[in-house]
């Protein structure tokens, strides 16, 4: 298989781009729907993303138990190969499992791994660093601060300082949905001595615009979050690419931008089911894609996982309230080609 090697990973990460977290397309029997899975990847590529993350939380971690990890990564890579985008593979589990997954990603041509530490809830900083070093020997590592509400763990300042000192760490997805913990990551980077080498990406779906606009200052140096690696950007992706481009060009902050920030957060609350502790976060993303025709249904691998009571009405509400945020017209114009 043709490799992604021509992509300049560090340059692309530092420039800043949209990286959607790729969902999983299933049919009514909860089997892989290859046609719609490919259509989703084609949608993201046509929208102008800088990378695609596959095998991550939005893809459903249980693809591993279902025997779908390699097939799903391979389908995405077949569509991405030859394009100027980063392939990022989700890697999780204890060290031996994480090594196997990183090796699969490397063999398929992925550029980097997004490393979840959720399987090590009680490991100390030294163990977490050693675990990361094993994976970093295989592929460049993007750190992942996943919020505890959906299976992550608390990772403090000292961990992030030590983590950033690992040579093959290239970026961090900051997704604790918590301002204090977000600052722990950035301060850890600032004090690691590698502040110029590691790109920061927001995964705080509740604070996307604010993260992208904020200059974080430690000592005499400014640190900025370059782009986003987001489940939220798995939908309305063309609008997300346009949004990031606009924010990167801003020289002054107009109040309308903060209004937009609130609108996006409100939309995310509906998609991610914030009212119900994020129980419907995967199904909510699927529901938006279903309405656009990119998925046939909202089926998840877990038959008990679906929309919460009232969540569909919330999605209706934000669609009506913020029509300027969706990219339905773009999707409608190209959907037939993506589904071929």
C-alpha positions as CSV (number, residue, x, y, z in Angstrom):
1,X,0.0,0.0,0.0
2,X,1.2,3.5,-0.8
3,X,2.5,5.3,2.2
4,X,1.7,8.7,3.7
5,X,5.4,9.5,4.2
6,X,5.5,12.5,1.9
7,X,3.2,14.4,4.3
8,X,5.3,16.8,6.5
9,X,3.6,15.8,9.8
10,X,5.2,18.5,12.0
11,X,4.7,21.3,9.6
12,X,1.1,20.4,9.0
13,X,0.4,20.1,12.8
14,X,2.1,23.4,13.5
15,X,0.2,25.2,10.7
16,X,-3.0,24.1,12.3
17,X,-5.9,22.2,10.7
18,X,-9.2,20.5,11.1
19,X,-9.0,16.8,12.1
20,X,-12.3,15.1,12.4
21,X,-12.7,12.0,14.6
22,X,-14.1,9.5,12.2
23,X,-17.4,7.7,13.1
24,X,-18.3,4.1,12.4
25,X,-20.9,3.4,9.7
26,X,-23.0,0.3,10.6
27,X,-26.1,-1.3,9.0
28,X,-29.2,-2.4,10.7
29,X,-27.5,-5.7,11.6
30,X,-24.7,-3.6,13.3
31,X,-22.2,-4.8,10.7
32,X,-19.7,-2.6,9.0
33,X,-21.4,-0.6,6.2
34,X,-18.4,-0.2,3.9
35,X,-20.2,2.1,1.4
36,X,-21.2,4.7,4.0
37,X,-17.8,4.3,5.8
38,X,-16.0,5.3,2.6
39,X,-18.5,8.1,1.9
40,X,-17.7,9.6,5.3
41,X,-14.0,9.6,4.6
42,X,-14.6,11.1,1.2
43,X,-16.8,13.8,2.8
44,X,-14.0,14.8,5.1
45,X,-11.4,14.9,2.3
46,X,-13.7,17.0,0.1
47,X,-14.3,19.4,3.0
48,X,-10.6,20.2,3.1
49,X,-9.5,18.7,6.4
50,X,-5.8,18.4,7.2
51,X,-6.0,15.0,8.8
52,X,-8.4,12.3,9.8
53,X,-8.4,10.4,13.1
54,X,-9.6,6.8,12.9
55,X,-10.1,4.2,15.6
56,X,-10.7,6.9,18.3
57,X,-13.5,7.5,20.7
58,X,-15.9,8.7,18.0
59,X,-15.2,5.5,16.0
60,X,-16.2,3.5,19.1
61,X,-13.5,1.9,21.2
62,X,-15.3,-1.5,20.9
63,X,-14.3,-1.9,17.3
64,X,-11.4,-3.8,18.8
65,X,-13.6,-6.5,20.4
66,X,-15.7,-6.6,17.2
67,X,-12.7,-7.4,15.1
68,X,-13.0,-4.1,13.1
69,X,-9.9,-2.2,14.1
70,X,-7.7,-3.1,11.1
71,X,-10.6,-3.2,8.5
72,X,-11.8,0.3,9.6
73,X,-8.3,1.8,9.5
74,X,-7.6,0.1,6.2
75,X,-10.8,1.5,4.6
76,X,-10.0,5.0,5.6
77,X,-6.4,4.7,4.5
78,X,-7.5,3.5,1.0
79,X,-9.4,6.7,0.6
80,X,-6.7,8.9,2.1
81,X,-3.6,7.5,0.4
82,X,-2.1,10.0,-2.0
83,X,-3.9,12.9,-0.4
84,X,-2.0,15.6,1.5
85,X,-3.6,14.7,4.8
86,X,-2.4,13.2,8.0
87,X,-3.6,9.7,8.9
88,X,-3.9,9.4,12.7
89,X,-4.8,6.1,14.3
90,X,-6.3,5.7,17.7
91,X,-4.3,3.4,20.0
92,X,-5.5,2.2,23.3
93,X,-5.3,-0.6,25.9
94,X,-2.5,-2.0,28.0
95,X,1.1,-1.8,26.6
96,X,1.1,-5.0,24.6
97,X,-2.3,-4.2,23.0
98,X,-1.2,-0.6,22.3
99,X,2.0,-1.8,20.7
100,X,0.1,-4.2,18.4
101,X,-2.3,-1.4,17.4
102,X,0.6,1.0,16.7
103,X,2.2,-1.6,14.5
104,X,-1.0,-2.1,12.5
105,X,-1.2,1.6,12.0
106,X,2.4,1.8,10.9
107,X,2.0,-1.1,8.5
108,X,-1.1,0.6,7.0
109,X,0.7,3.8,6.4
110,X,-0.6,6.0,9.2
111,X,1.5,9.1,10.2
112,X,0.9,9.2,13.9
113,X,-1.1,7.6,16.8
114,X,-3.5,9.3,19.2
115,X,-2.7,7.5,22.4
116,X,-5.4,6.9,25.0
117,X,-4.3,6.1,28.5
118,X,-7.8,5.2,29.8
119,X,-6.7,1.5,30.2
120,X,-4.2,2.5,32.8
121,X,-6.4,4.3,35.4
122,X,-4.1,3.7,38.4
123,X,-0.6,3.9,36.7
124,X,1.7,6.5,38.1
125,X,3.6,9.1,36.0
126,X,6.6,6.9,35.5
127,X,4.5,4.0,34.2
128,X,2.5,6.2,31.9
129,X,5.7,7.7,30.5
130,X,7.3,4.3,30.0
131,X,4.1,3.1,28.2
132,X,4.2,6.1,25.9
133,X,7.9,5.6,25.1
134,X,7.1,2.1,23.9
135,X,4.6,3.4,21.4
136,X,6.7,6.4,20.4
137,X,9.4,3.9,19.2
138,X,6.8,2.8,16.5
139,X,5.1,6.0,15.4
140,X,5.0,9.6,16.4
141,X,2.6,10.1,19.3
142,X,-0.2,12.6,19.9
143,X,-1.2,12.8,23.5
144,X,-4.8,12.5,24.5
145,X,-6.4,14.1,27.6
146,X,-9.8,12.4,27.4
147,X,-12.4,13.7,29.8
148,X,-13.3,11.3,32.7
149,X,-17.0,11.4,31.9
150,X,-16.4,9.3,28.8
151,X,-13.7,7.0,30.2
152,X,-10.6,9.1,30.5
153,X,-8.5,9.8,33.6
154,X,-7.1,12.8,35.4
155,X,-3.6,13.6,34.1
156,X,-1.8,16.4,36.0
157,X,0.8,19.0,35.3
158,X,3.8,16.7,36.2
159,X,2.6,14.0,33.8
160,X,2.3,16.5,30.9
161,X,5.7,18.0,31.6
162,X,7.4,14.5,31.5
163,X,5.2,13.4,28.6
164,X,6.3,16.4,26.5
165,X,10.0,15.5,27.0
166,X,9.5,12.2,25.1
167,X,11.3,12.8,21.8
168,X,8.7,11.4,19.4
169,X,5.7,13.2,20.9
170,X,4.5,15.6,18.3
171,X,1.2,17.0,19.5
172,X,-1.5,16.9,22.3
173,X,-5.2,16.7,22.0
174,X,-6.5,18.6,25.0
175,X,-10.0,17.2,25.8
176,X,-10.7,17.3,29.6
177,X,-13.6,19.7,29.1
178,X,-12.1,21.6,32.1
179,X,-10.3,24.9,32.0
180,X,-8.0,24.0,35.0
181,X,-6.9,20.8,33.4
182,X,-6.5,22.4,30.0
183,X,-4.0,24.8,31.7
184,X,-2.2,21.9,33.3
185,X,-1.3,20.6,29.8
186,X,-0.1,23.9,28.4
187,X,1.9,24.7,31.5
188,X,3.5,21.2,31.3
189,X,4.4,21.9,27.7
190,X,5.8,25.3,28.6
191,X,8.0,23.8,31.3
192,X,9.2,20.8,29.3
193,X,11.7,22.6,27.1
194,X,9.9,21.5,24.0
195,X,7.4,24.2,23.6
196,X,8.4,24.9,20.0
197,X,8.2,21.2,18.9
198,X,4.8,20.1,20.1
199,X,1.5,21.3,18.6
200,X,-1.5,21.8,20.8
201,X,-4.9,20.8,19.5
202,X,-8.3,21.4,21.1
203,X,-10.5,18.4,21.9
204,X,-12.6,20.6,24.2
205,X,-15.8,20.4,22.1
206,X,-17.5,22.7,24.6
207,X,-14.9,25.5,24.1
208,X,-13.7,25.2,20.5
209,X,-13.6,28.8,19.4
210,X,-12.3,30.2,22.8
211,X,-9.5,27.6,22.7
212,X,-8.5,28.6,19.2
213,X,-8.5,32.3,20.0
214,X,-6.7,32.4,23.4
215,X,-3.0,33.3,23.7
216,X,-1.8,31.3,26.7
217,X,1.2,33.1,28.3
218,X,3.8,31.4,30.6
219,X,6.8,33.4,31.5
220,X,7.6,35.5,28.4
221,X,6.3,33.0,25.8
222,X,2.9,32.7,24.1
223,X,1.4,29.3,23.3
224,X,-1.5,28.8,21.0
225,X,-3.8,25.9,20.2
226,X,-3.2,25.3,16.5
227,X,-6.3,23.5,15.4
228,X,-8.8,20.8,16.6
229,X,-9.0,17.1,16.7
230,X,-12.7,16.8,17.5
231,X,-15.7,14.5,17.4
232,X,-17.8,17.7,16.9
233,X,-15.9,18.3,13.7
234,X,-17.1,14.9,12.4
235,X,-20.3,16.8,11.4
236,X,-20.7,20.1,9.6
237,X,-17.1,19.6,8.7
238,X,-16.9,22.0,5.7
239,X,-18.2,24.8,8.0
240,X,-15.5,23.8,10.6
241,X,-12.7,24.2,7.9
242,X,-14.1,27.6,7.0
243,X,-14.3,28.5,10.7
244,X,-10.7,27.6,11.4
245,X,-9.5,29.6,8.3
246,X,-11.4,32.6,9.5
247,X,-10.1,32.4,13.0
248,X,-6.5,32.0,11.8
249,X,-6.8,35.3,9.8
250,X,-8.3,37.4,12.7
251,X,-6.2,40.4,13.8
252,X,-8.9,41.8,16.1
253,X,-11.6,40.2,18.2
254,X,-15.1,41.2,17.2
255,X,-17.9,40.5,19.7
256,X,-19.7,38.4,16.9
257,X,-16.9,35.9,17.2
258,X,-17.8,35.2,20.9
259,X,-21.4,34.9,19.9
260,X,-20.4,32.3,17.4
261,X,-18.4,30.5,20.1
262,X,-21.5,30.2,22.2
263,X,-23.6,29.0,19.2
264,X,-21.1,26.2,18.5
265,X,-21.0,25.2,22.2
266,X,-24.8,25.1,22.3
267,X,-24.9,22.9,19.2
268,X,-22.3,20.6,20.7
269,X,-24.5,20.3,23.8
270,X,-27.2,18.8,21.6
271,X,-24.9,16.6,19.6
272,X,-23.0,15.3,22.6
273,X,-25.9,15.0,25.0
274,X,-24.4,17.1,27.7
275,X,-27.7,17.1,29.5
276,X,-27.3,13.4,30.1
277,X,-23.6,13.2,31.0
278,X,-22.7,12.6,27.3
279,X,-24.5,9.2,27.2
280,X,-25.7,9.9,23.6
281,X,-22.6,11.5,22.3
282,X,-21.9,8.9,19.6
283,X,-25.5,8.5,18.6
284,X,-25.9,12.3,18.4
285,X,-23.1,12.6,15.9
286,X,-24.6,9.7,13.9
287,X,-28.0,11.4,14.0
288,X,-26.6,14.6,12.3
289,X,-24.9,12.4,9.7
290,X,-28.1,10.4,9.1
291,X,-30.1,13.5,8.5
292,X,-27.5,14.5,5.9
293,X,-27.6,11.1,4.2
294,X,-24.0,10.2,5.1
295,X,-25.2,7.4,7.4
296,X,-28.3,5.1,6.9
297,X,-29.0,5.0,10.7
298,X,-27.6,5.8,14.1
299,X,-26.7,2.2,15.0
300,X,-23.8,1.7,17.4
301,X,-22.0,-1.5,18.2
302,X,-23.6,-1.5,21.6
303,X,-27.3,-2.1,21.0
304,X,-28.1,-0.2,24.2
305,X,-26.4,3.0,23.0
306,X,-28.6,5.5,21.3
307,X,-30.2,8.9,21.5
308,X,-31.3,10.0,25.0
309,X,-34.9,11.1,25.6
310,X,-35.3,14.6,24.2
311,X,-31.9,14.6,22.4
312,X,-33.5,14.5,18.9
313,X,-35.6,17.5,19.8
314,X,-32.4,19.3,21.0
315,X,-30.8,18.6,17.6
316,X,-33.9,20.0,15.9
317,X,-33.6,23.1,18.0
318,X,-29.9,23.9,17.2
319,X,-30.5,23.2,13.5
320,X,-33.3,25.8,13.5
321,X,-31.4,28.3,15.7
322,X,-28.1,28.2,13.9
323,X,-28.7,27.4,10.2
324,X,-25.4,29.2,9.3
325,X,-23.4,26.5,11.1
326,X,-24.4,23.5,9.1
327,X,-23.0,22.3,5.7
328,X,-26.1,20.5,4.4
329,X,-25.9,22.2,1.0
330,X,-22.3,21.2,0.5
331,X,-23.1,17.6,1.5
332,X,-26.2,17.4,-0.7
333,X,-24.2,18.6,-3.7
334,X,-21.7,15.8,-3.4
335,X,-23.4,13.0,-1.6
336,X,-24.2,10.9,-4.7
337,X,-20.5,10.9,-5.8
338,X,-19.3,10.0,-2.3
339,X,-21.6,7.0,-2.1
340,X,-20.5,5.5,-5.4
